[in-house]
């Protein structure tokens, strides 16, 4: 049976794609069959490009298909709004069937969301509903910067309210460090005893293609 993990964030731009790709590489190194999917991606050019989130995930997982996000939108806005403007809304049941087709036969399916946990993927459903429909655990990504403690705690509260199991938290180094960078992990751990927390350094273009998250891969193997 395929284990599915939805990677969501506390906000946009907090490292979800890097986290998902790094986890895919670590799982592959452990001999696991992995598929990494971006169901909805906005801010895309008409033709898929190699630096789109969906394309980065496909390379990290070593999968021939899908090679890019399942549904791509031109406007760099929330997928629900982008799909409505283009007249191509996606029904949750249809999206789950698409994901099922690609995750069949995989040991682990990694599904990257768009924006933060409550950023709407559709005006009828969002990340919590997608996680429930997929039977997915949730891996939370956040930036290691000032404000993250509040954002993480709010997001965890929303997940608990919806009954979704949380695999853990990955903090990624921000573009510019501040006084809290490097200390947020211990602060969150004090507020959330028992929450598994991993960290990921700031990556340049080369690092994006080689980063791994062995700690998180071990969580999945436990």
C-alpha positions in Angstrom: 0.0 0.0 0.0 1.3 3.4 -0.9 2.0 5.7 2.0 1.1 9.3 1.0 2.5 12.5 2.5 1.0 15.9 1.8 3.7 18.6 2.1 2.1 21.9 3.1 3.4 25.1 4.6 2.8 27.9 6.9 2.8 30.3 4.0 4.0 30.6 0.4 7.7 30.7 -0.2 8.7 28.7 2.9 10.5 25.8 1.1 7.8 23.3 0.3 9.3 22.3 -3.0 12.9 22.0 -1.7 11.6 19.9 1.2 9.6 17.6 -1.0 12.4 17.2 -3.5 15.0 16.6 -0.8 12.7 14.0 0.9 12.2 12.2 -2.5 16.0 11.9 -2.9 16.5 10.5 0.6 13.7 7.9 0.1 15.2 6.9 -3.2 18.6 6.5 -1.6 16.9 4.1 0.8 15.6 2.0 -2.1 12.0 3.2 -1.8 9.9 3.7 -4.9 8.8 7.3 -4.9 6.5 9.5 -6.9 6.5 13.3 -6.2 3.5 15.3 -7.4 2.5 18.9 -7.6 -1.3 18.8 -8.2 -1.8 22.5 -8.9 0.8 25.1 -9.8 0.2 28.8 -10.7 2.5 31.4 -12.2 3.4 29.1 -15.1 4.4 29.9 -18.6 2.3 28.3 -21.5 5.0 25.6 -21.9 6.3 23.7 -18.9 9.8 24.9 -17.8 12.5 23.0 -15.9 12.4 25.3 -12.9 8.7 24.9 -12.2 7.9 23.2 -8.9 6.4 20.2 -10.6 9.4 19.7 -12.9 11.8 19.9 -9.9 9.9 17.3 -8.1 9.8 14.9 -11.1 13.6 15.1 -11.4 14.1 14.5 -7.7 11.9 11.4 -7.8 13.4 10.2 -11.0 9.9 9.7 -12.5 9.2 10.0 -16.2 5.6 11.1 -15.6 4.2 13.4 -14.6 7.0 15.6 -15.6 5.3 18.8 -14.4 2.3 19.8 -12.3 -1.0 18.1 -13.0 -2.8 21.4 -13.5 -0.9 24.5 -14.5 -2.2 28.1 -14.4 -0.8 31.3 -15.8 -1.6 33.8 -13.1 0.7 33.8 -10.0 -2.2 33.7 -7.6 -3.9 31.1 -5.4 -4.9 28.1 -7.5 -8.6 28.5 -6.7 -8.6 32.0 -8.1 -6.3 31.2 -11.1 -8.5 28.2 -12.1 -11.7 30.3 -11.9 -10.2 33.0 -14.1 -9.2 30.4 -16.7 -12.5 28.6 -16.4 -10.9 25.3 -15.4 -11.9 24.5 -11.8 -10.9 21.0 -10.6 -13.2 18.7 -8.6 -11.6 17.0 -5.7 -12.8 13.5 -6.7 -11.2 14.0 -10.2 -7.9 15.2 -8.8 -7.8 12.2 -6.4 -8.3 9.9 -9.3 -5.4 11.6 -11.2 -3.1 11.2 -8.2 -4.2 7.6 -7.7 -3.1 6.8 -11.2 0.4 8.1 -10.6 0.9 6.8 -7.0 -0.2 3.3 -7.8 2.8 1.0 -7.3 4.9 3.5 -5.4 6.0 2.9 -1.8 5.7 6.6 -1.0 3.7 9.4 -2.7 4.8 12.9 -1.9 2.1 15.5 -2.8 3.2 19.2 -2.6 0.5 21.7 -1.9 0.3 25.4 -3.0 0.7 28.2 -0.5 -0.1 27.7 3.1 -2.4 25.1 4.7 -5.6 27.2 4.3 -4.7 28.7 0.9 -7.6 27.6 -1.2 -6.9 25.0 -3.9 -10.6 25.3 -4.9 -13.4 27.4 -3.6 -15.0 24.1 -2.5 -12.0 22.3 -1.0 -8.4 22.8 0.1 -5.4 21.1 1.6 -7.2 19.5 4.6 -9.8 17.9 2.4 -7.2 16.8 -0.1 -5.2 15.2 2.7 -8.3 13.4 4.0 -9.3 12.2 0.5 -5.8 10.8 -0.1 -5.4 9.3 3.4 -2.3 11.4 3.7 -0.1 12.3 6.7 0.9 15.9 6.7 4.5 17.2 6.7 4.7 20.9 7.5 7.3 23.2 6.0 8.2 26.6 7.5 10.9 29.2 7.2 13.4 29.6 10.0 12.7 33.2 10.6 10.9 35.6 12.9 7.2 34.9 13.1 7.5 31.2 12.4 6.6 30.1 15.9 3.2 31.7 15.7 2.7 30.5 12.1 3.6 26.9 13.0 1.4 26.8 16.1 -1.6 28.2 14.2 -1.1 25.7 11.4 -0.8 22.8 13.8 -3.9 23.9 15.6 -5.8 24.0 12.2 -4.6 20.5 11.4 -5.6 19.1 14.7 -9.0 20.7 14.4 -9.5 18.8 11.2 -8.1 15.5 12.6 -5.1 15.2 10.3 -2.0 13.4 11.5 1.2 15.4 11.4 4.4 13.6 10.4 6.6 16.5 11.6 8.0 20.0 10.8 10.9 21.0 8.5 12.4 24.4 9.0 14.3 25.8 6.0 16.9 28.6 6.3 15.5 31.9 5.0 17.2 34.1 2.3 18.2 36.5 5.0 18.8 35.3 8.6 17.5 37.2 11.5 18.0 37.0 15.3 15.6 34.0 15.5 17.2 31.9 12.8 18.7 28.8 14.3 16.6 29.1 17.4 13.1 28.5 16.2 13.4 24.7 16.2 14.1 24.7 20.0 11.4 27.3 20.6 8.8 25.3 18.7 9.9 22.1 20.5 9.2 23.8 23.9 5.7 24.8 22.7 5.0 21.4 21.0 6.8 18.6 23.0 6.9 15.5 20.9 6.7 17.2 17.5 9.5 15.9 15.2 11.5 18.7 13.8 14.2 18.7 11.1 16.1 21.6 9.6 17.4 22.3 6.1 20.0 24.9 5.2 19.8 27.6 2.6 20.4 26.1 -0.8 21.8 27.6 -4.0 20.9 26.3 -7.5 23.4 23.4 -7.2 22.1 22.4 -3.7 18.5 22.2 -5.0 19.5 19.2 -7.1 21.4 17.4 -4.4 19.7 18.1 -1.0 18.4 15.3 1.1 16.3 15.0 4.2 17.5 11.7 5.7 15.9 12.5 9.1 12.4 12.8 7.6 13.0 9.7 5.5 13.7 7.9 8.7 10.4 9.1 10.2 8.6 7.4 7.3 10.6 4.2 7.7 10.0 4.0 11.5 
